[in-house]
């Protein structure tokens, strides 16, 4: 155990000794901020809305039917026949299943589009790293504190706008 601790201590000391002799250029990027400020994000949102618009309208009509069925069950539940209750419950459960499927499909597409935007952000970061010779780029979420001097989020945003 002592040998492992000694080895780790020596390795850490050597690592930091190398950093002392060489100047390290560090950058910090707030990826979520860049993602939210990207102009492409709005166009993606509009595209998703138009893609799912017909399905959403259909679902709204079914929601109205399901609400009416639920109200009827609540109001007349004791006097309805079992087949009528089954029919109303089926209407409600069909709507719930379609709503869950709609939500899952929408989230899936939203995630796919967000991944495309994240790839653009990563490419912009790689370009900036190559041109400006950064040694380390950190996510802002992973840092406890960083000065504005090392924050390259605005540079990344400008790059992805092009």
Phi and psi restraints in degrees (value plus and minus 20) as a CYANA .aco file:
   2 UNK   PHI     -84.5   -44.5
   2 UNK   PSI     -54.1   -14.1
   3 UNK   PHI     -86.7   -46.7
   3 UNK   PSI     -58.5   -18.5
   4 UNK   PHI     -85.7   -45.7
   4 UNK   PSI     -65.2   -25.2
   5 UNK   PHI     -82.9   -42.9
   5 UNK   PSI     -63.4   -23.4
   6 UNK   PHI     -81.1   -41.1
   6 UNK   PSI     -66.0   -26.0
   7 UNK   PHI     -81.2   -41.2
   7 UNK   PSI     -64.8   -24.8
   8 UNK   PHI     -83.6   -43.6
   8 UNK   PSI     -60.2   -20.2
   9 UNK   PHI     -84.5   -44.5
   9 UNK   PSI     -64.5   -24.5
  10 UNK   PHI     -85.9   -45.9
  10 UNK   PSI     -62.2   -22.2
  11 UNK   PHI     -81.5   -41.5
  11 UNK   PSI     -63.7   -23.7
  12 UNK   PHI     -84.4   -44.4
  12 UNK   PSI     -62.7   -22.7
  13 UNK   PHI     -81.8   -41.8
  13 UNK   PSI     -63.7   -23.7
  14 UNK   PHI     -85.4   -45.4
  14 UNK   PSI     -57.8   -17.8
  15 UNK   PHI     -81.7   -41.7
  15 UNK   PSI     -68.8   -28.8
  16 UNK   PHI     -90.8   -50.8
  16 UNK   PSI     -47.9    -7.9
  17 UNK   PHI     -85.0   -45.0
  17 UNK   PSI     -57.0   -17.0
  18 UNK   PHI     -85.7   -45.7
  18 UNK   PSI     -58.0   -18.0
  19 UNK   PHI     -88.7   -48.7
  19 UNK   PSI     -51.8   -11.8
  20 UNK   PHI     -85.6   -45.6
  20 UNK   PSI     -58.8   -18.8
  21 UNK   PHI     -99.5   -59.5
  21 UNK   PSI     -43.8    -3.8
  22 UNK   PHI    -134.9   -94.9
  22 UNK   PSI     121.4   161.4
  23 UNK   PHI    -102.7   -62.7
  23 UNK   PSI     108.9   148.9
  24 UNK   PHI    -128.1   -88.1
  24 UNK   PSI     110.1   150.1
  25 UNK   PHI    -119.6   -79.6
  25 UNK   PSI      98.3   138.3
  26 UNK   PHI    -135.9   -95.9
  26 UNK   PSI     119.9   159.9
  27 UNK   PHI    -148.6  -108.6
  27 UNK   PSI     133.2   173.2
  28 UNK   PHI    -146.6  -106.6
  28 UNK   PSI     115.3   155.3
  29 UNK   PHI    -146.3  -106.3
  29 UNK   PSI     109.2   149.2
  30 UNK   PHI    -112.2   -72.2
  30 UNK   PSI      69.7   109.7
  31 UNK   PHI     -81.0   -41.0
  31 UNK   PSI     -62.6   -22.6
  32 UNK   PHI     -84.7   -44.7
  32 UNK   PSI     -57.8   -17.8
  33 UNK   PHI     -85.1   -45.1
  33 UNK   PSI     -64.2   -24.2
  34 UNK   PHI     -82.2   -42.2
  34 UNK   PSI     -64.2   -24.2
  35 UNK   PHI     -80.4   -40.4
  35 UNK   PSI     -61.9   -21.9
  36 UNK   PHI     -93.6   -53.6
  36 UNK   PSI     -46.5    -6.5
  37 UNK   PHI    -113.3   -73.3
  37 UNK   PSI     -23.2    16.8
  38 UNK   PHI     -87.1   -47.1
  38 UNK   PSI     113.2   153.2
  39 UNK   PHI     -85.7   -45.7
  39 UNK   PSI     -47.0    -7.0
  40 UNK   PHI     -85.1   -45.1
  40 UNK   PSI     -45.0    -5.0
  41 UNK   PHI     -81.4   -41.4
  41 UNK   PSI     -60.9   -20.9
  42 UNK   PHI     -85.9   -45.9
  42 UNK   PSI     -62.7   -22.7
  43 UNK   PHI     -86.6   -46.6
  43 UNK   PSI     -54.5   -14.5
  44 UNK   PHI     -85.5   -45.5
  44 UNK   PSI     -62.5   -22.5
  45 UNK   PHI     -81.5   -41.5
  45 UNK   PSI     -62.7   -22.7
  46 UNK   PHI     -86.0   -46.0
  46 UNK   PSI     -59.8   -19.8
  47 UNK   PHI     -84.3   -44.3
  47 UNK   PSI     -61.6   -21.6
  48 UNK   PHI     -85.0   -45.0
  48 UNK   PSI     -62.0   -22.0
  49 UNK   PHI     -80.9   -40.9
  49 UNK   PSI     -63.7   -23.7
  50 UNK   PHI     -90.0   -50.0
  50 UNK   PSI     -54.0   -14.0
  51 UNK   PHI     -84.2   -44.2
  51 UNK   PSI     -57.0   -17.0
  52 UNK   PHI    -122.9   -82.9
  52 UNK   PSI     -15.6    24.4
  53 UNK   PHI     -80.4   -40.4
  53 UNK   PSI     -68.6   -28.6
  54 UNK   PHI     -83.3   -43.3
  54 UNK   PSI     -61.7   -21.7
  55 UNK   PHI     -86.8   -46.8
  55 UNK   PSI     -56.8   -16.8
  56 UNK   PHI     -86.9   -46.9
  56 UNK   PSI     -61.2   -21.2
  57 UNK   PHI     -84.2   -44.2
  57 UNK   PSI     -62.3   -22.3
  58 UNK   PHI     -81.3   -41.3
  58 UNK   PSI     -61.2   -21.2
  59 UNK   PHI     -86.9   -46.9
  59 UNK   PSI     -55.4   -15.4
  60 UNK   PHI     -84.5   -44.5
  60 UNK   PSI     -58.8   -18.8
  61 UNK   PHI     -85.8   -45.8
  61 UNK   PSI     -61.0   -21.0
  62 UNK   PHI     -89.3   -49.3
  62 UNK   PSI     -50.6   -10.6
  63 UNK   PHI     -84.2   -44.2
  63 UNK   PSI     -60.3   -20.3
  64 UNK   PHI     -81.2   -41.2
  64 UNK   PSI     -64.9   -24.9
  65 UNK   PHI     -83.0   -43.0
  65 UNK   PSI     -61.5   -21.5
  66 UNK   PHI     -85.5   -45.5
  66 UNK   PSI     -60.4   -20.4
  67 UNK   PHI     -84.3   -44.3
  67 UNK   PSI     -60.4   -20.4
  68 UNK   PHI     -84.7   -44.7
  68 UNK   PSI     -60.1   -20.1
  69 UNK   PHI     -84.7   -44.7
  69 UNK   PSI     -61.9   -21.9
  70 UNK   PHI     -85.1   -45.1
  70 UNK   PSI     -60.4   -20.4
  71 UNK   PHI     -85.1   -45.1
  71 UNK   PSI     -60.8   -20.8
  72 UNK   PHI     -86.5   -46.5
  72 UNK   PSI     -60.1   -20.1
  73 UNK   PHI     -81.8   -41.8
  73 UNK   PSI     -61.5   -21.5
  74 UNK   PHI     -87.4   -47.4
  74 UNK   PSI     -63.1   -23.1
  75 UNK   PHI     -95.1   -55.1
  75 UNK   PSI     -69.1   -29.1
  76 UNK   PHI    -131.4   -91.4
  76 UNK   PSI      -3.1    36.9
  77 UNK   PHI     -74.7   -34.7
  77 UNK   PSI     -56.5   -16.5
  78 UNK   PHI     -94.1   -54.1
  78 UNK   PSI     -47.4    -7.4
  79 UNK   PHI    -118.8   -78.8
  79 UNK   PSI     -28.7    11.3
  80 UNK   PHI     -98.0   -58.0
  80 UNK   PSI     129.3   169.3
  81 UNK   PHI     -93.0   -53.0
  81 UNK   PSI     141.9   181.9
  82 UNK   PHI     -85.8   -45.8
  82 UNK   PSI     -54.5   -14.5
  83 UNK   PHI     -87.5   -47.5
  83 UNK   PSI     -56.2   -16.2
  84 UNK   PHI     -88.3   -48.3
  84 UNK   PSI     -61.0   -21.0
  85 UNK   PHI     -82.5   -42.5
  85 UNK   PSI     -63.2   -23.2
  86 UNK   PHI     -81.1   -41.1
  86 UNK   PSI     -62.4   -22.4
  87 UNK   PHI     -83.2   -43.2
  87 UNK   PSI     -64.6   -24.6
  88 UNK   PHI     -86.5   -46.5
  88 UNK   PSI     -62.3   -22.3
  89 UNK   PHI     -83.7   -43.7
  89 UNK   PSI     -56.3   -16.3
  90 UNK   PHI     -85.7   -45.7
  90 UNK   PSI     -61.2   -21.2
  91 UNK   PHI     -79.1   -39.1
  91 UNK   PSI     -64.6   -24.6
  92 UNK   PHI     -85.8   -45.8
  92 UNK   PSI     -67.7   -27.7
  93 UNK   PHI     -87.7   -47.7
  93 UNK   PSI     -55.0   -15.0
  94 UNK   PHI     -81.4   -41.4
  94 UNK   PSI     -63.8   -23.8
  95 UNK   PHI     -81.8   -41.8
  95 UNK   PSI     -66.4   -26.4
  96 UNK   PHI     -79.9   -39.9
  96 UNK   PSI     -61.5   -21.5
  97 UNK   PHI     -85.0   -45.0
  97 UNK   PSI     -62.9   -22.9
  98 UNK   PHI     -86.0   -46.0
  98 UNK   PSI     -57.0   -17.0
  99 UNK   PHI     -85.9   -45.9
  99 UNK   PSI     -61.5   -21.5
 100 UNK   PHI     -84.5   -44.5
 100 UNK   PSI     -62.6   -22.6
 101 UNK   PHI     -83.9   -43.9
 101 UNK   PSI     -61.3   -21.3
 102 UNK   PHI     -80.6   -40.6
 102 UNK   PSI     -68.2   -28.2
 103 UNK   PHI     -80.7   -40.7
 103 UNK   PSI     -63.2   -23.2
 104 UNK   PHI     -84.4   -44.4
 104 UNK   PSI     -63.7   -23.7
 105 UNK   PHI     -84.4   -44.4
 105 UNK   PSI     -62.0   -22.0
 106 UNK   PHI     -83.7   -43.7
 106 UNK   PSI     -66.2   -26.2
 107 UNK   PHI     -81.5   -41.5
 107 UNK   PSI     -60.0   -20.0
 108 UNK   PHI     -81.6   -41.6
 108 UNK   PSI     -68.1   -28.1
 109 UNK   PHI     -85.2   -45.2
 109 UNK   PSI     -59.0   -19.0
 110 UNK   PHI     -82.3   -42.3
 110 UNK   PSI     -61.3   -21.3
 111 UNK   PHI     -85.5   -45.5
 111 UNK   PSI     -61.8   -21.8
 112 UNK   PHI     -79.8   -39.8
 112 UNK   PSI     -64.5   -24.5
 113 UNK   PHI     -89.0   -49.0
 113 UNK   PSI     -57.8   -17.8
 114 UNK   PHI     -84.2   -44.2
 114 UNK   PSI     -57.3   -17.3
 115 UNK   PHI     -84.0   -44.0
 115 UNK   PSI     -58.2   -18.2
 116 UNK   PHI     -82.0   -42.0
 116 UNK   PSI     -61.3   -21.3
 117 UNK   PHI     -88.1   -48.1
 117 UNK   PSI     -57.6   -17.6
 118 UNK   PHI     -85.1   -45.1
 118 UNK   PSI     -54.7   -14.7
 119 UNK   PHI     -84.3   -44.3
 119 UNK   PSI     -60.5   -20.5
 120 UNK   PHI     -82.3   -42.3
 120 UNK   PSI     -60.1   -20.1
 121 UNK   PHI     -84.1   -44.1
 121 UNK   PSI     -64.1   -24.1
 122 UNK   PHI     -81.9   -41.9
 122 UNK   PSI     -60.7   -20.7
 123 UNK   PHI     -84.6   -44.6
 123 UNK   PSI     -59.8   -19.8
 124 UNK   PHI     -83.5   -43.5
 124 UNK   PSI     -61.7   -21.7
 125 UNK   PHI     -83.3   -43.3
 125 UNK   PSI     -63.4   -23.4
 126 UNK   PHI     -80.7   -40.7
 126 UNK   PSI     -60.7   -20.7
 127 UNK   PHI     -83.0   -43.0
 127 UNK   PSI     -65.1   -25.1
 128 UNK   PHI     -84.3   -44.3
 128 UNK   PSI     -61.7   -21.7
 129 UNK   PHI     -80.5   -40.5
 129 UNK   PSI     -63.9   -23.9
 130 UNK   PHI     -87.5   -47.5
 130 UNK   PSI     -63.0   -23.0
 131 UNK   PHI     -94.1   -54.1
 131 UNK   PSI     -58.6   -18.6
 132 UNK   PHI    -123.1   -83.1
 132 UNK   PSI     -15.2    24.8
 133 UNK   PHI      37.9    77.9
 133 UNK   PSI      30.6    70.6
 134 UNK   PHI     -97.8   -57.8
 134 UNK   PSI     123.1   163.1
 135 UNK   PHI    -111.0   -71.0
 135 UNK   PSI     -57.1   -17.1
 136 UNK   PHI    -160.3  -120.3
 136 UNK   PSI     114.2   154.2
 137 UNK   PHI    -140.8  -100.8
 137 UNK   PSI     106.5   146.5
 138 UNK   PHI    -134.6   -94.6
 138 UNK   PSI     130.2   170.2
 139 UNK   PHI     -94.6   -54.6
 139 UNK   PSI     121.4   161.4
 140 UNK   PHI     -81.4   -41.4
 140 UNK   PSI     -52.3   -12.3
 141 UNK   PHI     -86.0   -46.0
 141 UNK   PSI     -43.8    -3.8
 142 UNK   PHI    -109.7   -69.7
 142 UNK   PSI     -26.2    13.8
 143 UNK   PHI    -124.9   -84.9
 143 UNK   PSI     125.4   165.4
 144 UNK   PHI     -96.6   -56.6
 144 UNK   PSI     -58.7   -18.7
 145 UNK   PHI    -177.5  -137.5
 145 UNK   PSI     123.6   163.6
 146 UNK   PHI    -171.1  -131.1
 146 UNK   PSI     121.2   161.2
 147 UNK   PHI    -100.6   -60.6
 147 UNK   PSI     143.6   183.6
 148 UNK   PHI     -85.2   -45.2
 148 UNK   PSI     -41.2    -1.2
 149 UNK   PHI     -85.1   -45.1
 149 UNK   PSI     -48.1    -8.1
 150 UNK   PHI    -122.1   -82.1
 150 UNK   PSI     -24.3    15.7
 151 UNK   PHI     -98.8   -58.8
 151 UNK   PSI      96.3   136.3
 152 UNK   PHI    -128.9   -88.9
 152 UNK   PSI      -1.8    38.2
 153 UNK   PHI     -78.8   -38.8
 153 UNK   PSI     -61.7   -21.7
 154 UNK   PHI     -85.8   -45.8
 154 UNK   PSI     -57.3   -17.3
 155 UNK   PHI     -83.5   -43.5
 155 UNK   PSI     -61.9   -21.9
 156 UNK   PHI     -84.8   -44.8
 156 UNK   PSI     -62.3   -22.3
 157 UNK   PHI     -80.8   -40.8
 157 UNK   PSI     -64.8   -24.8
 158 UNK   PHI     -81.0   -41.0
 158 UNK   PSI     -59.1   -19.1
 159 UNK   PHI     -86.2   -46.2
 159 UNK   PSI     -60.6   -20.6
 160 UNK   PHI     -97.5   -57.5
 160 UNK   PSI     -38.3     1.7
 161 UNK   PHI     -90.6   -50.6
 161 UNK   PSI     -45.3    -5.3
